[in-house]
């Protein structure tokens, strides 16, 4: 199985993250954008340039301060930032000792000071221990699939848990969620950065309207990473039964040898329904599946990433019982084909979420808000660790080659915006959480009732 290299993961995430550095601690309210040009000199430069005064984009004119509109509210899933950080907020802050407990669980450390970023990584790759300089990290980030900070290990004192940043969690873990590398592309499997992918998916959606798509549920990924994916393949059509599913094995090694034919997720929108099923934990495929204008048949999972907490059953997706995948998929497709207007609307809601709620501006704003809220809780002032190296677009993109460099350049923001980020909404109240749970239960009850009517 092809997996992203450590360098690609760190490079793609941090190249995007560097766009935040000019925003941390600023809120000018201006719509001027400043040129964020990158120059590699001899082509492989690793030297970070010292930025001078930023020049405004000639295509945008600064409006009078009185005409600057207020920043928009952030999408609803931003409200979960508070719950991710609640173990430490309720205890009065994040101590140096708590952060240090994440050292052996992390793949790299990131410190942001004075608008500059510094990092150090595991000395021997993902299997080796982190070096032991002075204990002065800003944060630790784990790049693996599985959440690792178990709540049960810190039941007596949740604030003693390390505030480890990572890509997914479940109800039994305390990891702090952060956008994964694939928003800036996955060069190993030729999946482009999120913004150009959305443009391509929109073109494909216009080319093949929902009513003209094949009336089945589609899935194409690697089934060997989890038992639930392997079990999904049972739902393929046989001579005896057709579960309305068309499921395909994705062999990434063979795809790489042959130039990745048929593996572009933007060109997998030819079916009326798309199946999402977890991998080892969460899967980066979820956002690509959402973007197809086809209703997502989401197989129940305990894992969630930063944005999936904003998805609403019955609006953005159709929930599928993991214990009864095949009949549940058949029911969803049969019902959807018999009710095309409402079904197409669900597909449009899902892709609208992907395009708007999950636009790169919101991904960057999420990164900014979670880092800002985290920094406010620190009970000490981080400093640059010994042996750390400075990160900048030049040190990340210039030494890279091939698709890795191409994707970094494709995903690099051309300008750094001076306008304020979206306004962080308040945390969920207990009543709101109860109402969300009730709505989810109601949707699942309606589906169970449909199943009874068919039996």
ABEGO torsion letter per residue (X at the ends): XBBBBAAAAAAAAAAAAAAAAAABGBBAGBABBBBBBBBAEAGABABBBBBBBBBBBAABBBBBAAABBBBBBBBAAAAAAAAAAAAAAAAGEBBAAAAAAAAAABABBBBBBGGBBBBBBBAAEAABBBBBBBBABABBBBABABBABBAAAAAABAAABBBBBBABBBAABABBBBBBAAAAEBAAAGBBBAAAAAAAAAAAAAABBAAABBBBBBBBBBAAABAAAAAAAAABBBAABBAGBBBBBBBAAAAAAAGGBGABAAAAAABABBBBBBBABBBAAAAAAAAAGBBBBBBBBABBBAAAAABBBGAABBBBBAABAAAAAAAAAAAAAABAAAAAAAAAAAAAAAAAAABAAAAAAAAAAAAAAAAAABABBBBBBBGBBBBBAAAAAAABBEAAAAAAAAABBABBBABBBBBBBBBBBAAAAAAAAAAAAAAAAAAAAAAAAAX
